Amino acid sequence: MKRVFGVMVILLLTVSFLAACGEPPAPAEFTLSSVTVSPSAPEVNDTVTISATVTNVGEVSGDCDVGLTVGAYTDSESVSSLAGGASSSISFSYAATTAGDYTAELSTPDDSKSKSFTVGGVAPPVTGVPTWTAGDTWVMECSYANPGGKTEEDTCELTVTYQGVDEAVDGEDCYRASGVFEPGATRDAADMPLTLTINTADIWTSKDNLVYMKLSSAIAQLPGLPSNVTWTLTGDYGYPFAEGNTWSGSVRVVAGVLDTITDLEFKVLGEETITVPAGTFDCWHMVAYEPTSPGTYVNEYWINETKVKSVVKEIERSLWAGVETRELSSYEVS
């Protein structure tokens, strides 16, 4: 009887101890999500970026190796000391050397995910000015910096879509594309103490020369009164681009009571290969500057005429009090 009583006491003490200590923490366990391939429609010789999110769904911090397999190609990256419940992004670079269908397979010791993509053949040589088709879409990552201003920095996404509408600007046939900022872009006005919010914008691009001719923005603080920017260009401007090409022009900005005209000179500096979130592209680098300051660029544009058929990157230093940079993050063109 004493022995049975002793065993019961030990069992009760053990149960009480376990109850006081609680369940042991769940070990580290790593899952994968949000697998993306960029550019979404790569071609031969593109560098493909394969990204994913790694999450530790356990409760204990841990390390994890993430493996990538694309056909016979393999690679791996490590995630170190990822806390329980935390996530981390990871990315790989894959050189697309051959056209065809591929599957990127990502794996951790606990999970695996895959993403299929197609590598297209080499684009045929350009035989004329690139043309747009209704439905062509470009998505730009926008960042704005104005240290010391009311809006010191701002980020947003601009989606530009050509819906098949053509309009002339000063007698020049243009594609008219519609843009939407998400969220609205916040900018400090250059010539007045105002902070402005831009929600939408229309952009007119010359059909024959592939350069901007007009920009009209809807500003929340000026309801029913859009801000219009119009470029007037003279000389042998735009497409076909060639290193050393120059032309003259002016830009007129009308916003509310503001109405200014600035003389500009334009120059094609040459060809450059640049990398943006949408991929790596061969571009023509075009700059704009005031005639009195040829070494200070007020605007810069990187234009790809074969794949993107438009601007891949641009830097705007004159329209706002700060500097706005736009980089292509994805695109769909015919």
C-alpha positions as CSV (number, residue, x, y, z in Angstrom):
1,M,0.0,0.0,0.0
2,K,2.8,2.4,0.8
3,R,4.5,1.5,-2.5
4,V,1.3,2.3,-4.5
5,F,0.9,5.5,-2.6
6,G,4.5,6.5,-3.4
7,V,4.1,5.8,-7.1
8,M,1.0,8.0,-7.1
9,V,2.8,10.8,-5.4
10,I,5.6,10.6,-8.0
11,L,3.1,10.7,-10.8
12,L,1.3,13.7,-9.4
13,L,4.6,15.5,-8.9
14,T,5.6,14.7,-12.5
15,V,2.3,16.0,-13.9
16,S,2.5,19.1,-11.8
17,F,6.1,19.7,-13.1
18,L,5.1,19.3,-16.7
19,A,2.1,21.6,-16.2
20,A,4.3,24.2,-14.7
21,C,6.9,24.0,-17.5
22,G,4.4,24.0,-20.3
23,E,4.8,22.5,-23.8
24,P,8.3,22.6,-25.2
25,P,8.7,25.3,-28.0
26,A,8.1,24.0,-31.5
27,P,11.4,23.5,-33.4
28,A,12.3,25.7,-36.4
29,E,10.4,24.8,-39.6
30,F,10.9,26.6,-42.8
31,T,8.2,27.1,-45.5
32,L,8.3,28.9,-48.9
33,S,5.8,31.4,-50.4
34,S,5.6,34.2,-53.0
35,V,7.8,32.6,-55.6
36,T,8.3,35.1,-58.5
37,V,10.3,35.1,-61.7
38,S,11.5,38.4,-63.2
39,P,11.3,39.4,-66.0
40,S,8.0,37.6,-66.4
41,A,8.8,36.9,-70.1
42,P,12.6,36.6,-70.3
43,E,14.4,36.1,-73.6
44,V,17.7,34.4,-74.5
45,N,20.7,36.2,-72.8
46,D,18.5,37.7,-70.1
47,T,19.4,37.4,-66.4
48,V,16.4,35.9,-64.6
49,T,15.8,36.7,-61.0
50,I,14.0,34.0,-59.0
51,S,12.7,35.2,-55.6
52,A,10.8,33.8,-52.7
53,T,9.9,34.4,-49.1
54,V,11.2,32.0,-46.4
55,T,9.2,31.8,-43.2
56,N,10.1,30.1,-39.9
57,V,6.7,28.7,-38.8
58,G,8.3,27.2,-35.7
59,E,9.0,28.9,-32.4
60,V,12.8,28.5,-32.2
61,S,15.3,30.5,-34.1
62,G,17.2,28.5,-36.7
63,D,19.3,28.4,-39.9
64,C,18.1,27.1,-43.3
65,D,19.6,26.3,-46.7
66,V,17.3,27.1,-49.7
67,G,18.1,25.2,-52.8
68,L,17.3,26.1,-56.4
69,T,17.0,23.7,-59.4
70,V,16.4,24.8,-63.0
71,G,16.9,21.7,-65.2
72,A,20.5,20.6,-64.6
73,Y,21.4,23.9,-62.9
74,T,21.5,24.1,-59.1
75,D,22.3,26.8,-56.6
76,S,21.7,27.4,-52.9
77,E,21.5,30.3,-50.5
78,S,21.5,30.3,-46.7
79,V,19.2,32.0,-44.2
80,S,20.8,32.5,-40.8
81,S,19.3,32.9,-37.3
82,L,15.7,33.4,-38.6
83,A,13.5,33.9,-35.5
84,G,10.4,31.9,-34.9
85,G,7.4,33.4,-36.8
86,A,9.8,35.7,-38.9
87,S,10.2,35.8,-42.7
88,S,13.1,36.7,-45.0
89,S,13.3,37.2,-48.7
90,I,15.8,35.3,-50.8
91,S,16.7,35.5,-54.5
92,F,18.8,33.7,-57.1
93,S,20.1,34.8,-60.5
94,Y,19.8,32.4,-63.5
95,A,21.4,33.1,-66.9
96,A,18.8,32.2,-69.6
97,T,21.0,31.0,-72.4
98,T,18.6,28.8,-74.3
99,A,15.0,29.3,-75.4
100,G,12.4,26.9,-74.0
101,D,10.1,26.1,-71.1
102,Y,11.6,25.9,-67.6
103,T,10.6,25.2,-64.0
104,A,12.4,26.8,-61.1
105,E,12.2,24.5,-58.1
106,L,12.9,25.9,-54.7
107,S,13.3,23.8,-51.6
108,T,14.0,23.8,-47.8
109,P,14.3,20.7,-45.6
110,D,10.6,21.2,-44.8
111,D,9.0,22.6,-47.9
112,S,9.2,23.0,-51.7
113,K,7.6,25.3,-54.3
114,S,8.0,25.7,-58.0
115,K,7.4,28.4,-60.7
116,S,7.3,27.8,-64.5
117,F,8.6,30.3,-67.0
118,T,9.3,30.4,-70.7
119,V,12.5,31.8,-72.2
120,G,11.8,33.3,-75.7
121,G,14.1,33.4,-78.6
122,V,16.3,36.3,-79.6
123,A,14.1,39.2,-80.7
124,P,14.3,39.9,-84.5
125,P,16.3,43.0,-85.5
126,V,14.4,46.3,-85.5
127,T,13.4,47.3,-89.0
128,G,11.3,50.3,-88.2
129,V,10.0,52.4,-85.4
130,P,8.6,50.2,-82.6
131,T,4.8,50.1,-82.5
132,W,2.4,49.8,-79.6
133,T,-0.7,47.6,-79.4
134,A,-3.8,48.1,-77.3
135,G,-3.3,46.4,-74.0
136,D,0.5,47.1,-73.8
137,T,1.3,47.7,-70.1
138,W,4.3,49.0,-68.2
139,V,4.7,49.0,-64.4
140,M,7.2,51.4,-62.9
141,E,8.5,51.6,-59.3
142,C,8.6,55.3,-58.4
143,S,10.8,56.8,-55.6
144,Y,10.9,60.5,-54.7
145,A,13.5,62.2,-52.5
146,N,13.5,65.7,-51.2
147,P,15.7,66.0,-48.1
148,G,14.5,68.8,-45.8
149,G,11.2,69.2,-47.7
150,K,7.7,68.5,-46.5
151,T,7.8,65.2,-48.3
152,E,11.3,63.9,-47.7
153,E,10.7,60.6,-49.4
154,D,7.9,58.7,-51.1
155,T,7.4,55.4,-52.9
156,C,4.6,54.2,-55.1
157,E,3.9,52.2,-58.2
158,L,2.8,53.6,-61.6
159,T,0.9,51.3,-64.0
160,V,0.8,52.7,-67.5
161,T,-1.5,51.1,-70.1
162,Y,-2.0,51.9,-73.8
163,Q,-5.7,51.4,-74.6
164,G,-5.5,52.0,-78.3
165,V,-6.2,55.7,-78.1
166,D,-4.2,58.0,-80.4
167,E,-4.1,61.8,-80.3
168,A,-2.0,64.4,-81.9
169,V,0.1,66.9,-79.9
170,D,1.0,70.0,-81.9
171,G,0.3,68.2,-85.1
172,E,2.4,65.1,-84.1
173,D,0.7,61.7,-83.9
174,C,1.0,60.2,-80.5
175,Y,0.1,57.2,-78.4
176,R,-2.0,58.3,-75.5
177,A,-1.4,56.0,-72.4
178,S,-3.2,56.2,-69.1
179,G,-1.3,55.8,-65.8
180,V,-2.5,55.1,-62.2
181,F,-0.4,55.7,-59.1
182,E,-0.8,53.2,-56.2
183,P,-0.9,54.7,-53.6
184,G,-1.2,58.3,-54.8
185,A,2.2,59.9,-55.4
186,T,3.1,62.7,-52.9
187,R,5.3,65.4,-54.2
188,D,6.5,68.9,-53.2
189,A,5.7,71.6,-55.8
190,A,8.9,73.2,-57.2
191,D,7.7,76.8,-57.4
192,M,5.1,77.1,-54.6
193,P,4.9,75.9,-51.0
194,L,2.4,73.1,-51.7
195,T,2.5,69.3,-51.1
196,L,0.6,67.7,-54.0
197,T,-0.9,64.2,-54.5
198,I,-1.0,62.8,-58.0
199,N,-3.4,59.9,-58.5
200,T,-3.6,59.5,-62.3
201,A,-1.6,60.7,-65.4
202,D,-2.0,60.6,-69.1
203,I,1.2,60.3,-71.2
204,W,1.5,61.2,-74.9
205,T,4.4,59.5,-76.7
206,S,5.4,60.3,-80.3
207,K,4.5,57.4,-82.6
208,D,7.3,58.2,-85.0
209,N,10.0,59.3,-82.6
210,L,9.3,57.4,-79.3
211,V,9.8,60.4,-77.1
212,Y,7.4,62.2,-74.7
213,M,5.3,65.0,-76.1
214,K,2.9,65.7,-73.3
215,L,2.0,64.7,-69.7
216,S,-1.2,65.5,-67.9
217,S,-1.6,64.8,-64.2
218,A,-4.7,64.8,-62.0
219,I,-3.7,66.5,-58.8
220,A,-6.0,66.0,-55.8
221,Q,-5.4,69.6,-54.5
222,L,-6.4,71.1,-57.9
223,P,-9.7,69.3,-58.6
224,G,-10.8,69.6,-62.2
225,L,-7.6,71.5,-63.0
226,P,-4.9,69.1,-64.3
227,S,-1.2,69.9,-64.4
228,N,0.0,69.8,-68.0
229,V,3.6,69.4,-69.2
230,T,4.2,69.9,-72.9
231,W,7.5,69.4,-74.8
232,T,8.1,71.3,-78.0
233,L,11.0,69.7,-79.9
234,T,12.8,71.0,-83.0
235,G,15.5,69.4,-85.2
236,D,16.2,65.8,-85.9
237,Y,14.9,64.4,-82.7
238,G,14.0,61.0,-81.3
239,Y,14.0,57.7,-83.2
240,P,16.2,56.3,-84.6
241,F,18.5,57.0,-81.7
242,A,22.3,57.2,-82.3
243,E,25.2,58.3,-80.0
244,G,25.8,62.0,-80.2
245,N,22.4,63.0,-81.6
246,T,21.3,66.4,-80.3
247,W,18.2,68.5,-80.7
248,S,16.6,71.6,-79.1
249,G,13.3,72.2,-77.4
250,S,11.4,73.6,-74.5
251,V,9.1,72.4,-71.8
252,R,6.0,74.2,-70.7
253,V,4.5,73.5,-67.3
254,V,0.9,74.7,-66.5
255,A,-0.5,74.0,-63.0
256,G,-3.1,76.3,-61.6
257,V,-1.7,79.9,-61.7
258,L,1.7,78.5,-62.6
259,D,2.8,78.8,-66.3
260,T,6.5,78.5,-67.0
261,I,8.5,77.7,-70.1
262,T,12.1,76.4,-69.9
263,D,14.4,76.0,-72.9
264,L,16.2,72.7,-73.1
265,E,18.8,70.8,-75.1
266,F,18.6,67.1,-75.6
267,K,21.4,64.6,-76.3
268,V,21.8,60.9,-76.7
269,L,24.9,60.0,-74.7
270,G,25.1,56.5,-76.1
271,E,24.1,52.9,-75.5
272,E,24.1,51.5,-71.9
273,T,23.2,48.1,-70.4
274,I,21.2,48.7,-67.2
275,T,19.5,46.5,-64.7
276,V,16.1,47.4,-63.2
277,P,13.6,45.2,-61.3
278,A,12.1,44.0,-64.6
279,G,15.5,42.7,-65.8
280,T,18.6,43.7,-67.8
281,F,18.2,45.8,-71.0
282,D,20.3,47.4,-73.6
283,C,19.2,51.1,-73.7
284,W,19.8,54.4,-75.3
285,H,20.7,57.0,-72.6
286,M,19.2,60.3,-73.4
287,V,19.6,63.5,-71.3
288,A,18.0,67.0,-71.2
289,Y,19.7,70.1,-69.8
290,E,19.4,73.9,-69.9
291,P,21.6,75.5,-72.5
292,T,23.5,77.5,-69.9
293,S,24.3,74.3,-67.8
294,P,25.2,71.5,-70.3
295,G,26.8,69.5,-67.5
296,T,23.7,69.4,-65.3
297,Y,21.0,67.1,-66.4
298,V,17.5,68.0,-65.5
299,N,16.1,64.8,-67.0
300,E,17.5,61.5,-67.9
301,Y,15.9,58.6,-69.9
302,W,17.0,55.1,-70.7
303,I,14.9,53.8,-73.6
304,N,14.8,50.2,-74.9
305,E,13.3,50.0,-78.4
306,T,13.3,46.3,-79.0
307,K,11.7,44.5,-76.0
308,V,10.1,47.3,-73.9
309,K,9.5,49.7,-76.7
310,S,9.5,52.5,-74.2
311,V,11.3,54.0,-71.2
312,V,13.1,51.5,-68.8
313,K,14.3,54.1,-66.4
314,E,14.0,57.9,-65.9
315,I,15.2,60.5,-63.5
316,E,13.2,63.8,-63.2
317,R,15.0,66.7,-61.4
318,S,13.0,69.7,-62.6
319,L,9.3,69.1,-62.3
320,W,9.2,68.8,-58.5
321,A,11.2,70.3,-55.6
322,G,12.9,66.9,-55.2
323,V,14.1,64.2,-57.5
324,E,11.9,61.4,-58.8
325,T,13.3,58.1,-60.1
326,R,11.2,55.6,-62.0
327,E,12.3,52.0,-62.8
328,L,10.5,49.4,-64.8
329,S,9.4,46.5,-62.6
330,S,7.3,44.5,-65.2
331,Y,5.8,44.9,-68.6
332,E,3.6,43.2,-71.2
333,V,3.9,44.3,-74.8
334,S,2.9,42.6,-78.1
